[in-house]
Amino acid sequence: MDEMVYLAMSGAKQTEYAQAINSNNIANVSTTGFRADLHSFSSAPIDGPGVESRVNAIVESYGTDYSQGAVANTGRDLDIAVQGDGFIAVQGPDGEEAYTRAGDLRVNSGGLLSTGAGHLVMGDGGPVAIPLNTSLLIGSDGTISLQPLGQGPETLAIVDRIKLVNPDIAQLQKGSDGLMHMDNGDVANADASVRIVSGALEQSNVNIAKTLVNMIELSRQYEMQVKVIKTAEEDADAAARLMSIG
């Protein structure tokens, strides 16, 4: 009976973990450039004395879905979307370089270019600084040109170029900050072949229909595990009553 409860409890715990990953994907269905987290159930033998006959089902996170999300035109000068493979280099919360597909850029109060989440965008020599200007244009290679404040439209000045990279995705891992990091602590080199389109944003690549169906399936699995625990408790109570009669 104890083994029955233990296995059901373990299954319920792992199902909760899978549901947490799935719920995080649902919560970020509208997050610009978000990459869905993947998970799978696998078997793991229970170590210990005796015959190795018991196996638990465990949930393992096996990376990130790097497929491209839909691109929506916004018409906003500071919105950019990476075309095909590649990432935008930003400064993570720890001060180290990280990578994102979120191109909802803006100029913060200090005149620095940042993403909507507040991560500073990296250029050729560090964070990109944007001087006061009348208009701004971001080219397909990440070059930022602007019309300085007080000058005519015929005057365009190149201020910096957004660092665009295309590392091997096998060397990337998603951090708790939602950004991609090189798993060996290295910094990816700029890749001139990466192209962006301005006036557009890449949406989350979460498949909402599939994710909602998965949420329902996981809920039913959890209910089944709880029902097994309840059944084990009822069987134990019934056995105790029979013993007391004897």
N, C-alpha and C positions, 0 to 999 in steps of 0.2 A: 504493500500500500504506500509506504514511504517513497519507494522508487517511482510509483505512478505520479504522486504529487510533485516530486522533484522534477521529473521530466516535463510535466505540464507547466510548472512554475517557470522552468528555464525557457520553454517555448513562448510563454507569455511575455517574459522579459525581453527576449530577442525580437518578438513582434513589435513591442513598444519602441525598440530602437529603430527598427525599419520604418515604423510610422513616423518617428521624429524626422528621419531623413526625407521621407515623402512629404511631410507637412512643411518642411523648410523649402522644398521645391515649389509647393503651392503658394507659399507666402511670397515667393520671389517671381511669380509669373509675370508681374508687371515691372520688374527691375531691369533697367536698361543693361544689355550686354551680359545678363546672368547666364551662367553655365550650370545645368542641372547636375546634381550629385547622383551617383549610381550605387546600387546595393544589390546583394544577392544572398540567398540562403545557401548554406553549405553544411556538410556533416563534419562533426568533430568527435572522435572517440573519447570516452570518459576514462581518464587515467586512474589507476588505483589497483589494489590487490584483487585477485580473482580473475575470472574469465573476461576477456575484453569483448563483451557482447553488447554493451550499451553505447549508444551513439546519440549525441545531442545535435539539434539543428541550431546553427548560429548564423547571425547576420554579419556580413562583411561589407564594408564600403570599398568598392573596387574602382575608385577614381571618379573622373568627371566626364560628362558628355561634351565634347568639343565641337559638335555639329553647329553650323551657323544658324542663327535665328533670323526671323523675318526682318527686312529693312523697311522702315517707314520714313517717308519724306516729311520733313518739318519746315523747311525753308529758313531755318535759323542759322545764321552765319557760323556760330560756334558749335553747332552740332555736327559730329563726324561719325562715320561708320566705316569700319575696316572691311575692305572687299576681299573675300576669300580668307586665306590663312593669315595669321599675324596678330599682334597685340600692340597696344599703346603702353609705353613705359611710363610709370608713375612712381612717386615716392610713397612707400607704405608708412603706416603708423610708427613703425620702428626706425624710420629714417633710411631703410634700405630700399633698393630699387625692386619694384614688383611690376606686374603686368595685368592689363584689363582690356576688355572689349567695350567698356562703357564710354561712349563718346559725348556724353552730355556735358560739354565744357562750359566754363564761366570764368570770369576774372574776379578774384576775391578782393577784399578791401585793401590788400597790400600790393595790388597790381600783378599778382601771379596767377597763371593759368592753372585751373584745377578742374577735377571732375565734379559731378553733382554730389558725390559722397565726400568731397573735400580733399581728395588726394591730389597733390601737386603733380602736374604733367611735366615730364622730363624732356629737355631739349638737347642740343649738341653739347652744352657745357653745364648742365644742371637744370633746375626748375626754370620754366619759361616765364619771362617777365614781359608784360604787355604795356607799352607806354600809352599815354592818352592819345586817342585817335578819333577820327571821324567815321571811318569804315575799316573793316577788317576782312581779309580773305585767306582761307586755308586751302592750299593747293593739294593735288592728289598725292604728292610725295611728302606731305606734312609741313611744307614750307609756309610760314606765316608772313603775309604781307599786309601792310596797313597804310592808310592815308593819315599822316601825322596831323594832330589838331592844329588848325589855323592855316593849313596849306591846301593848295588846290587839288582837284581830283587827278591831275596829271602826275602828281608826286606820290609814288609808292615806295615804301621802304621795307626791305626784308629784315625782320627782327630776330627770327630764330626758325628752327625746324623741329617739329615734334619727333621724338625718337620712336621709330616703329621697328619692331623686332619680329622674328619668326623662328623661335627656337623649336627644337624637337619636343613635341608634346609629351613624349615619354620622360623627359627631364623636368616636367612641370608638375607641381602639386598645388592644390588650392589650400590657402591658409584660412585660419579662423576669421581673418579680416575680409574674406571674400575675394581676395586678389590671388593671382597666380604667382608662384615663386619657383625659382630654379631649385631643385631638390638638393643640389650639391653646394648651394650658397654662391654660385657664380653669378655673373651679370651677363645677360645676353647681348650680343653685338647688334648694332643697328643693321637693318636689312633694307637696302634701297629698292628691292623688288616689291615690298609691301605697299599697297595702294589704299587710299581712303577716298570716300566721297563726302563732300560737305553738304550741309543742309539736310542731313538724314541721320537716323539713329537705328542701331540694331536692337531688336527686342530680345527678351528672354527666349532661350531655346526650349523651355519647359513645354512639353505636350500636355496641355491641361486636361484633355479628355482621358488620355492614358493614365495620368497621375491621379485623377479623381476615381477612376475604376480601381486603381491599385490601392487607394485609400479605403475603399469599400471592402476589397478582398482582405486587407490586413485587419480591418475591424472585425470581420467575420472569423478570421483565424484567431484573433485574441479572444473573442467570445467563446470559441470552441475550447480553447485552453482553459479558460475560467470554468467552463461547464465540466471539464474533466476533473478539475480540482474539487468542484462541488460534489461530483459523483463519488470521488474517492472518500470525501468526508462522510457522505451518506452511507457508503458501504462500510466504513469503519464504525459508524454509529450502530448500524444493523448488526455487525459482527459482535460488538460489545454487548448488545442486548441479548443475543443468542448465548453468549458465554455466561451472562448473568443468570439466564434461565437454568442452565446446567448446574 
